[in-house]
Every structure is written in structure tokens, then in C-alpha cells.
């Protein structure tokens, strides 16, 4: 009687250091990609904020100009006459 052995499959020995090293490379690459995308997003948000700040500065200057125009001396005199305000030289709320 002849006994035939099937072809034995040789198992490849895996080196644990090599597996850990490859895992670390993949993990660090993925982490680097995530950090890069977050950095780009923050940079975009900063640029958007700067544009918003510049438009707010322009609007603030416009509001200041209109405020100064409203409270200048000649305009105040016109408002006093228009609404009938009375100038009080010594108000009582300043007396103790």
C-alpha cells in the first residue's frame, strides 16, 4: 500500500516587528492626512473671517461718519429748534 501525502503548505512566518512597523506607517499617514485637511479648513476659515472683518470695518467707518454727521454742532442746533429742547445751564441731578 502506498501512502501519498498531500503537498504541505509552508506557512510564511510573519515578523511581529514588521507588522507593527507597517501598521504604524499606515496610521501615521492617515493621521497626517487628517491633520492636513483640518489645517486647510482652519486656513479657509481664517481667510473668511478676515474678509468679514474688513467688511465690518468699512461698515463701522460708515456708521461713525453718519453718527458724527448727526451730532455735529449745526445739526444739533437744528434738532434743538425742531423739537423745542430747552438748554438747562445747571441741572438738578448734578446737585447733591
Residue, then its C-alpha position, 0 to 999 in steps of 0.5 A: x500500500x502506498x501512502x501519498x501525502x498531500x503537498x504541505x503548505x509552508x506557512x510564511x512566518x510573519x515578523x511581529x516587528x514588521x507588522x507593527x512597523x507597517x501598521x504604524x506607517x499606515x496610521x501615521x499617514x492617515x493621521x497626517x492626512x487628517x491633520x492636513x485637511x483640518x489645517x486647510x479648513x482652519x486656513x479657509x476659515x481664517x481667510x473668511x473671517x478676515x474678509x468679514x472683518x474688513x467688511x465690518x470695518x468699512x461698515x463701522x467707518x460708515x456708521x461713525x461718519x453718519x453718527x458724527x454727521x448727526x451730532x455735529x454742532x449745526x445739526x444739533x442746533x437744528x434738532x434743538x429748534x425742531x423739537x423745542x429742547x430747552x438748554x438747562x445751564x445747571x441741572x438738578x441731578x448734578x446737585x447733591 
